[in-house]
């Protein structure tokens, strides 16, 4: 964000080809707007649609535990402060919250299936640069606090087994560190978007430790701003 009245929409997807051989897409939508200068509002949607081969998940060599499907949705809302600086610099910090669900379906056996809902809050500082509304690059990190509310499973012992320490998932909370780099290039109204990052569980629980925490998403960012109508540059708008 650079000025009041600006709006952005990013539609993206993560292409996830896991070792089980399935190719899946996990789409996302991010919308942000600035009603007054310095204030940004955001809303986002994330979908999880991932296949994984977890044959060693419960017991070593248990071949009935592969081809597992993870699914779920997450909605988040937030508000923050943005500040252009220098000729091309951009700084912003957002905070907010959301809710979501995560499901685990074993495609070869019923043991290991579970459903869980959660709430979360986050804070996200970001710093980057915008060059003539053609190139945008930013890096930042998100710290999120996630609390699980509802949990159900076909296995009555699953809730304790997932934690790796006998802790019940329902009612427990976890902290995540999520660094990222975001890159956009194109015209002022639409840009190709690439984001790469990681999600690291900072708790001791094993059930949220992704063996491959890194991700990459590809998409398109659409941008509308008053400066596009007046022809003023982002540098002039910032000052």
N, C-alpha and C positions, 0 to 999 in steps of 0.2 A: 504494500500500500504506500501511496505517495501523497494523496490529497483526498479531501472530502468529496463524496459522490462517486468514488471509485468502486468497482465491483470486479470480482474474479471468480471463475468457475473452472475447476480442473477435473476432468474425467480420465481415469487411468485404470490400469489393470496390472496385476502381477501374473506372469506366466509361470506356472509351477509344474515342472516335469520331475516328479519324484522317482526314486529308484524302483518303485513298483511298476513303472511303465505307463502310468496314466498321465495325461496332459490335462491340466485344469487351469481355469482363469479365476482370479479373485479380484473383482472390480471394486472401485472406490469413487466417491464423489466428494469434492471439497468446494464449499462456497464461502466467500468472504466479502464484506462490504464495509465502507467507511461512511457513517452518517455525518460525522463532523471530523475536522482535521485532528489527527492524532489518535482517534478511536477506531479500532477495528473490531468487527463482529464476525464470528465464524460458526459454521455448522458442517459436519462431515459424516459420511457413511462409509463403513468398511465391511466387506464381505470376506469370509474365509471359506475357501473351497480347495482343500489340499488332500492329496493322497500320499501315504507314507508307508514304507515297509518297516514295521516295528516287530520283526520276528523275535528280537531279544528283549522285548519290552517287559514281559512278565517273567519268563524263564528262559534261560539260555537254550537256544536251539528249538524253541517252540514254533514250528513252521506254520501253525494255524493262526498266528497272530500277525501275518503280513497283510498287505493290501487294505490298510485301515484308512478310513475317510474322516477328515476333520472338516466341520462346517460350522457356520455361525454368522452373526451380524453384530455390528457395533455402531452406535450413534453417539456423537459428541457435539457439545456446544461450548462456546467460549467467547471471551472478550479480551482485548489487549490494547497495548499502546505501541504505536509505530513512530519512528523518527528518522527521516532522511538526514544524512550528514555529509559534508564535503561535496564533491561534484557528483559522485555516483554511489556513495555509501548508503546503506539501509540497515536500520536496527529495529527490532520489534520483540515484544515479549507478550505471550498470551497465557491465560490460565482458564481452566474450565472443567467440565465434567461430562460424564456420559454413562451409558449402560449398554450391556451386550449379553451375548450367549455364546457358548462353545459346546459342540457335540462331537463325540467320538464314536464312530460306528465301525465295528469289526466286520469286514465283508466275508470272512470265512468262518467265524464263530461268534456266538453271542457274548462270550466272556470278554470283558474289557469295555463294553459299551458304557457311556455315561452322558449325562446332560448337566450343564451348569449355567447359571446366570450370575452376572456380576455387575457391580457399579465401580466407577473409577473417577478420580480427579487427577489433574495434570497441570504442570507449568512448563512452558516451552520458550526459552530465549533463542533468537536467531539473528545472525548478522551476515550481510552480503553486499552485493553491488548490482546496480541496474545501469545498463549502458544504452542510452537513447531508445529505450523501450524496445530494443531488439534482443538483447542478451540479459538474462537475469541468473545470478548464481548466488546461492546461500548455503550456509552450514549452520547447524544448530543441534540442540539436544532436548529431548523431552524426558522429564521425570514424572512417572505416573504411580499412583497408589491405587491398587485394585483390591476390591473386597468381594468375595464370593458369597452369594446369598442362598440360592437354591441348588441342590445337588441331588441327582438320582442316578441309579445304576442297576444293571441286571445282576451285579455281584454285590452283596451286602457289605463285603469287606473292601470294596474298591476305594471308598473315600479315604481310608487310612493308608491303603497300599500306594495311592498316587503321591502322597506327600513324601514317601521315602523315610519318614520318621514317626509314623503313627499319628500324625496330627490330622485332625478332621479338616477337610477343605471348606466345608460350609461354615461360614462365620470367620474364616481366616482371611488375612490380608497379605498382599505381596507388593513389592516395589520393583519397578522396571526402569532401566536406563536405556534410552532409545536415541542414539546419535544418528544424524542423517546429513546428506548433501543433496541439494535440489538444484537442477539446471534446466533452464528454459531458453529456447532460441526460436526466432521467427519474426513475424510482423507484429505490429502493436495490438491488433485485435485477436490474434491467435498464435500460439507458440507450441512447438513440440516440447514436451516435458519429460525429463528423466530424473528419477529419484532413487538413491541407493542408501541403505542404512542397515541398522541391526536392532534387535530387541533382546536385551539381556536381563534375565531374571536375577535380581540381586538378593533374593531370599535363598534359603537352603533347600526348599522343596524341589523335588525332581520332576514333578508332573508338568511344569511349565518350561522346563529347559529344552528348548528346541535344539536338536543336534546340529542344525545349520541355522544359526540365528540371523544370518544376513539375508537381505532381500533386495530386489530391484523392480521398479515399476515404470511403465511407459504410458504416456497419455498426451492429452492436449489441454492447454490452458487458454481459456477465453477471457478477454480483458476489456472492460469499458471504463472510460475515465473522462472527466470534463476537459482535460488538456488535449484530448484527441480532436475535439470540436474546435478548440481555439487555435490549435497548431503549436501550442507552447511546448517546450521540452520538459522532460522530467526534472532536469536540473533547475530550470526556472521555477517550476511548480514547488520544488522543495524549499526554495528560498522566498 
